Amino acid sequence: MTAALLLTALLSATPAVSPTDVRPTVAIMYFDYDGPDASLAVLKKGFAQILITDLSAIETLRFVERARLQDVLDEQKLGLSAKMDKSTVVRIGKLLGARYIVTGGYFDLSGALRVDARTIDVETGEIRGVGATGTAGEFMELEEKLAAGLAKVLVAQADPKAVVPTAITTNRNARGLAKKAKIKSIVSYSKALDAKDRKDTETAKKELQVAVAAEPELGLAANELKALMR
């Protein structure tokens, strides 16, 4: 990558924050999926957005917007299915201005869905892990378990004396996170985000309509749909 391109990526990717905002920044990458179920493979973008929304309840940390992550991945020509080693993940994290990076993967086995996540401290190289097990049919409950675990790890990494806010497990519907959302709605929401990234607005609208019809309380999908309908 040339110096000019690197400078362009840094200027476009680094979050615009107040000079007085000294909170550590966290970037949540797309998780890898190793399995045969195409409906689970497409969850990557929706899963990332849900985690970002959930963990943003931690006011002592900043979180990189998913759209900004996508811009950098496009700039670096790293597709959704690209497998990234630690050095690539750290490089992407630095382009995003992140102190901490969350990466991981999920797989299904005998009807269960397992998600494993890792947090990487870009400055020290420290890695911490957390995982959760559930089912695809109870996806939001599984995500909530993982978010709670990640919250503890990230807060402890940033400040060992800090306390994880109770907001991480409360007011989920108010934050657009329908606790009982059906997997069908999450899959459609994920497809919509991918279509939106590809500038395919009509497909994004159709998938969002499916997502909202399947789960009216999934505020993330409803808000995306309202924005596209303007």
C-alpha positions as CSV (number, residue, x, y, z in Angstrom):
1,M,0.0,0.0,0.0
2,T,1.5,3.4,-1.0
3,A,2.0,6.2,1.5
4,A,-0.6,8.3,-0.2
5,L,-3.2,5.5,-0.1
6,L,-2.4,4.8,3.6
7,L,-2.8,8.5,4.5
8,T,-6.2,8.5,2.6
9,A,-7.4,5.4,4.5
10,L,-6.3,6.9,7.8
11,L,-8.0,10.2,7.2
12,S,-11.2,8.5,6.1
13,A,-11.3,5.7,8.6
14,T,-10.2,7.3,11.9
15,P,-13.3,8.2,13.9
16,A,-14.0,11.9,14.3
17,V,-14.0,12.5,18.0
18,S,-13.7,15.5,20.3
19,P,-10.1,16.3,21.3
20,T,-11.2,16.1,24.9
21,D,-12.7,12.6,24.5
22,V,-10.0,10.3,25.7
23,R,-12.0,7.1,25.9
24,P,-10.4,4.1,24.4
25,T,-11.8,3.1,21.0
26,V,-13.0,-0.5,20.2
27,A,-13.4,-2.0,16.7
28,I,-15.6,-5.0,16.3
29,M,-14.7,-7.0,13.3
30,Y,-16.9,-9.4,11.3
31,F,-16.8,-12.9,12.9
32,D,-15.7,-15.9,10.8
33,Y,-18.2,-18.7,10.2
34,D,-17.1,-22.3,9.6
35,G,-20.1,-24.4,8.7
36,P,-22.4,-25.5,5.9
37,D,-25.5,-23.3,6.7
38,A,-25.7,-20.4,4.3
39,S,-28.3,-18.7,6.5
40,L,-25.8,-18.6,9.4
41,A,-22.9,-17.5,7.2
42,V,-24.8,-14.3,6.2
43,L,-25.2,-13.3,9.8
44,K,-21.8,-11.7,10.0
45,K,-22.7,-8.1,9.4
46,G,-25.9,-8.2,11.4
47,F,-24.1,-9.8,14.3
48,A,-21.4,-7.1,14.2
49,Q,-24.0,-4.3,14.2
50,I,-26.0,-5.9,17.1
51,L,-22.8,-6.3,19.2
52,I,-21.8,-2.7,18.5
53,T,-25.3,-1.4,19.5
54,D,-25.3,-3.6,22.6
55,L,-21.8,-2.7,23.8
56,S,-22.2,1.0,23.1
57,A,-24.1,1.1,26.4
58,I,-20.6,1.1,28.0
59,E,-20.1,4.9,28.2
60,T,-16.4,4.6,29.1
61,L,-15.6,3.2,25.7
62,R,-16.1,4.4,22.1
63,F,-17.1,1.9,19.4
64,V,-16.3,2.2,15.7
65,E,-19.4,2.3,13.5
66,R,-19.9,-0.7,11.3
67,A,-20.1,1.4,8.2
68,R,-16.7,2.8,8.9
69,L,-15.3,-0.7,9.3
70,Q,-16.8,-1.6,6.0
71,D,-15.2,1.4,4.3
72,V,-11.8,0.3,5.5
73,L,-12.3,-3.3,4.5
74,D,-13.3,-2.1,1.0
75,E,-10.3,0.2,0.9
76,Q,-8.0,-2.7,1.8
77,K,-9.8,-5.0,-0.7
78,L,-10.7,-7.5,2.1
79,G,-14.0,-9.2,1.2
80,L,-16.6,-10.5,3.7
81,S,-15.2,-14.0,3.4
82,A,-11.6,-13.0,3.8
83,K,-9.8,-14.8,6.6
84,M,-7.5,-12.3,8.4
85,D,-4.5,-13.2,10.5
86,K,-3.7,-11.4,13.6
87,S,-1.3,-8.9,11.9
88,T,-4.0,-8.0,9.4
89,V,-6.6,-7.5,12.1
90,V,-4.3,-5.3,14.1
91,R,-3.5,-3.3,10.9
92,I,-7.2,-2.7,10.2
93,G,-7.7,-1.8,13.9
94,K,-5.0,0.8,13.7
95,L,-6.5,2.3,10.5
96,L,-9.7,2.6,12.5
97,G,-8.0,4.3,15.3
98,A,-8.9,1.5,17.7
99,R,-7.0,0.6,20.9
100,Y,-9.0,-2.7,21.3
101,I,-10.2,-5.0,18.5
102,V,-12.8,-7.7,18.9
103,T,-12.6,-10.6,16.5
104,G,-13.8,-14.2,16.6
105,G,-15.9,-16.9,15.0
106,Y,-19.0,-19.1,15.3
107,F,-19.9,-22.5,14.3
108,D,-22.9,-24.9,14.6
109,L,-22.5,-28.4,16.0
110,S,-25.3,-30.9,16.7
111,G,-28.0,-28.2,16.9
112,A,-25.9,-25.9,19.1
113,L,-24.4,-22.6,18.1
114,R,-21.0,-21.7,19.6
115,V,-19.5,-18.2,19.4
116,D,-15.9,-17.5,20.5
117,A,-14.5,-14.0,20.7
118,R,-11.1,-12.5,21.3
119,T,-10.2,-9.0,22.4
120,I,-6.8,-7.7,21.2
121,D,-5.0,-4.8,22.8
122,V,-3.3,-3.1,19.9
123,E,-0.7,-1.4,22.1
124,T,0.4,-4.4,24.3
125,G,-0.7,-7.4,22.1
126,E,-2.7,-8.8,25.1
127,I,-5.4,-11.2,24.0
128,R,-8.4,-12.2,26.1
129,G,-11.1,-14.7,25.2
130,V,-14.8,-15.1,25.9
131,G,-17.4,-17.5,24.5
132,A,-21.1,-18.4,24.6
133,T,-23.2,-21.4,23.5
134,G,-26.8,-21.4,22.5
135,T,-28.9,-22.2,19.5
136,A,-29.6,-20.3,16.3
137,G,-33.3,-20.2,17.3
138,E,-32.3,-18.3,20.4
139,F,-29.8,-16.1,18.7
140,M,-30.5,-12.9,20.6
141,E,-30.1,-14.7,24.0
142,L,-26.8,-16.0,22.7
143,E,-25.7,-12.6,21.6
144,E,-26.6,-11.2,25.0
145,K,-24.5,-13.7,26.8
146,L,-21.5,-12.9,24.5
147,A,-22.0,-9.2,24.9
148,A,-22.1,-9.4,28.7
149,G,-18.8,-11.4,28.6
150,L,-17.2,-9.0,26.2
151,A,-18.3,-6.1,28.3
152,K,-16.5,-7.5,31.4
153,V,-13.3,-8.2,29.4
154,L,-13.2,-4.8,27.6
155,V,-13.9,-2.8,30.7
156,A,-11.3,-4.7,32.7
157,Q,-8.7,-4.2,29.9
158,A,-9.3,-0.5,29.7
159,D,-9.6,0.1,33.5
160,P,-9.2,-2.8,36.0
161,K,-11.0,-0.7,38.6
162,A,-14.1,0.1,36.5
163,V,-17.4,-1.6,36.9
164,V,-19.5,-3.0,34.0
165,P,-22.7,-0.9,33.6
166,T,-25.9,-2.7,34.2
167,A,-27.2,-1.1,31.0
168,I,-25.6,-3.8,29.0
169,T,-28.3,-6.2,30.0
170,T,-31.2,-3.8,30.4
171,N,-33.4,-1.7,28.1
172,R,-32.6,-3.9,25.2
173,N,-35.8,-3.2,23.3
174,A,-35.3,0.5,23.8
175,R,-31.9,0.2,22.0
176,G,-33.5,-1.7,19.1
177,L,-32.5,-5.2,20.3
178,A,-35.5,-7.4,20.4
179,K,-34.6,-10.1,22.9
180,K,-36.8,-12.8,21.3
181,A,-36.1,-11.8,17.7
182,K,-36.5,-14.8,15.4
183,I,-33.4,-15.9,13.4
184,K,-35.3,-15.2,10.2
185,S,-35.5,-11.5,11.1
186,I,-31.7,-11.4,11.9
187,V,-30.8,-13.1,8.7
188,S,-32.9,-10.7,6.6
189,Y,-31.4,-7.7,8.6
190,S,-27.9,-9.0,7.8
191,K,-28.8,-9.4,4.1
192,A,-30.1,-5.9,4.1
193,L,-26.9,-4.5,5.5
194,D,-24.9,-6.3,2.9
195,A,-27.1,-5.0,0.1
196,K,-26.8,-1.5,1.5
197,D,-23.0,-1.8,1.5
198,R,-23.2,-2.8,-2.2
199,K,-25.4,0.3,-2.9
200,D,-28.4,-2.0,-3.7
201,T,-31.0,0.0,-2.0
202,E,-34.0,-1.8,-3.4
203,T,-32.8,-5.2,-2.1
204,A,-31.9,-3.6,1.2
205,K,-35.5,-2.3,1.6
206,K,-37.1,-5.6,0.7
207,E,-34.9,-7.5,3.2
208,L,-35.6,-4.9,5.9
209,Q,-39.3,-5.2,5.3
210,V,-39.0,-9.0,5.8
211,A,-37.0,-8.4,9.0
212,V,-39.6,-6.0,10.5
213,A,-42.5,-8.2,9.5
214,A,-40.9,-11.2,11.2
215,E,-40.0,-9.1,14.3
216,P,-41.6,-5.7,14.7
217,E,-39.6,-4.9,17.8
218,L,-36.3,-5.2,16.1
219,G,-35.7,-1.5,16.1
220,L,-32.4,-1.7,14.3
221,A,-34.1,-3.0,11.2
222,A,-37.0,-0.6,11.6
223,N,-34.7,2.4,11.9
224,E,-32.7,1.3,8.8
225,L,-35.9,0.9,6.8
226,K,-37.2,4.4,7.8
227,A,-33.8,5.9,6.8
228,L,-33.9,4.2,3.4
229,M,-37.5,5.2,2.8
230,R,-36.9,8.9,3.2
